[in-house]
Amino acid sequence: MRYDVAIIGTGPAGLEAAITLTIRKKNIILIGKKNSSSKVRSAEKIDNYLGIPSVSGDDLARKMLDHAASMGVEITEGRATLIYPYGEYFGIQCGEEMIEATSVILATGVAPANTLPGENEFLGRGVSYCATCDAAMYKEKKALVISYSKDYEEEAEFLKKYASEVIYIPAYKEDEKNAAALTDVPGISVMNAKPLEIKGGFKANTLVTDQGEIQADGIFILRDQISAASLVPGLETEGGNVKCARDMSTSVPGLYAAGDIAGAPYQLIKAAGEGLTAALSAVKYLVEKK
Ligand SMILES: Cc1cc2nc3c(=O)[nH]c(=O)nc-3n(C[C@H](O)[C@H](O)[C@H](O)COP(=O)(O)OP(=O)(O)OC[C@H]3O[C@@H](n4cnc5c(N)ncnc54)[C@H](O)[C@@H]3O)c2cc1C
């Protein structure tokens, strides 16, 4: 089955794009987290969202999700790890599944400011962004996980089902480093170290940290955002953000970007507005394709 539009990300940009495309009766898939965006939820008080004054991030995220659900928008829980433009359509790698869509809207939030030295070079050669997709390749091998959110502890446990040994490095805030749940899992060791660089030969095999070098057969880097250039090969970026025209089109025909990933200002209402613009541009693209 080929969707008209795949929307990646369930923050304000992605949800608004999904609502607009649903109104326009397009066949869509919305991929991301069912509870929207941790960025939205972490805002204590938001005063600049038109029509909803003095709202907490949690409440606003709930209102956005309820709005989308009331329009019939469904969220496919998952993480896109590669989007490949084939010309006529896009292939979107999501877990073990390859999803097809004629057009794609990238609404994945602000790109990571800094990738680790060696990360881009070894991506696909010993460096992976998705334990669900690549765990099976590390059967009876030693895997290392650099995790930027507590949410990924589950992925490390899943990885251990295949790997003989998993070293888990929590690279998140001190007060969130409650990785205790993982220390009880046989075969997983939690290590507090600062990742500095990935090294290897043809394949990555070493993580350099402030505590010394760690050897591993595979290095998993688990963070919410993947850089746009890694997600879509050949996509033009500028300072880490996707280069967009006013209609949110990008250098790849049929691919649109919206929200923080499309650049500053990093604000909710701008993200939602761009979600709408990208959706309408995708509708136009679908018409022209016919
Ligand atoms: C503490 C804090 C307070 C803030 N306060 C305000 C405020 O008062 N007013 C204001 O206007 N703005 C505020 N902001 C900024 C605002 O939250 C962002 O501008 C807004 O959330 C951007 O929306 P977005 O949809 O572009 O991206 P995000 O909200 O970042 O959502 C992106 C979503 O995409 C998902 N995603 C990423 N990669 C993938 C992938 N490969 N596959 C599937 N899903 C993926 C992410 O998990 C996330 O759920 C605040 C931000 C923070 C952190």
The ligand as a Gaussian input file, in Angstrom:
#p B3LYP/6-31G(d) Opt

LIG

0 1
 C       11.407000      23.912000      27.836000
 C       10.838000      24.485000      26.565000
 C        9.929000      25.522000      26.628000
 C        9.384000      26.041000      25.447000
 N        8.498000      27.069000      25.540000
 C        7.959000      27.582000      24.421000
 C        7.002000      28.641000      24.517000
 O        6.650000      29.122000      25.596000
 N        6.489000      29.108000      23.347000
 C        6.836000      28.606000      22.122000
 O        6.307000      29.075000      21.111000
 N        7.730000      27.609000      22.007000
 C        8.310000      27.090000      23.119000
 N        9.229000      26.069000      23.014000
 C        9.639000      25.607000      21.656000
 C        8.639000      24.602000      21.083000
 O        8.470000      23.524000      21.990000
 C        9.139000      24.096000      19.731000
 O        9.372000      25.192000      18.873000
 C        8.116000      23.164000      19.092000
 O        7.853000      22.049000      19.917000
 C        8.588000      22.692000      17.710000
 O        7.631000      21.820000      17.183000
 P        8.024000      20.737000      16.063000
 O        6.749000      20.032000      15.734000
 O        8.776000      21.380000      14.986000
 O        9.056000      19.756000      16.762000
 P        8.998000      18.954000      18.131000
 O        8.015000      19.535000      19.075000
 O       10.410000      18.844000      18.575000
 O        8.433000      17.533000      17.695000
 C        9.161000      16.696000      16.864000
 C        8.684000      15.267000      17.090000
 O        9.267000      14.432000      16.091000
 C        9.742000      13.238000      16.706000
 N       10.798000      12.685000      15.876000
 C       12.057000      13.119000      15.715000
 N       12.724000      12.345000      14.860000
 C       11.852000      11.384000      14.476000
 C       11.957000      10.276000      13.607000
 N       13.102000      10.019000      12.960000
 N       10.874000       9.485000      13.429000
 C        9.703000       9.741000      14.086000
 N        9.542000      10.792000      14.933000
 C       10.615000      11.584000      15.119000
 C       10.224000      13.700000      18.088000
 O       10.279000      12.609000      18.977000
 C        9.116000      14.678000      18.452000
 O        8.027000      13.996000      19.028000
 C        9.776000      25.526000      24.165000
 C       10.685000      24.469000      24.125000
 C       11.225000      23.960000      25.294000
 C       12.207000      22.810000      25.216000

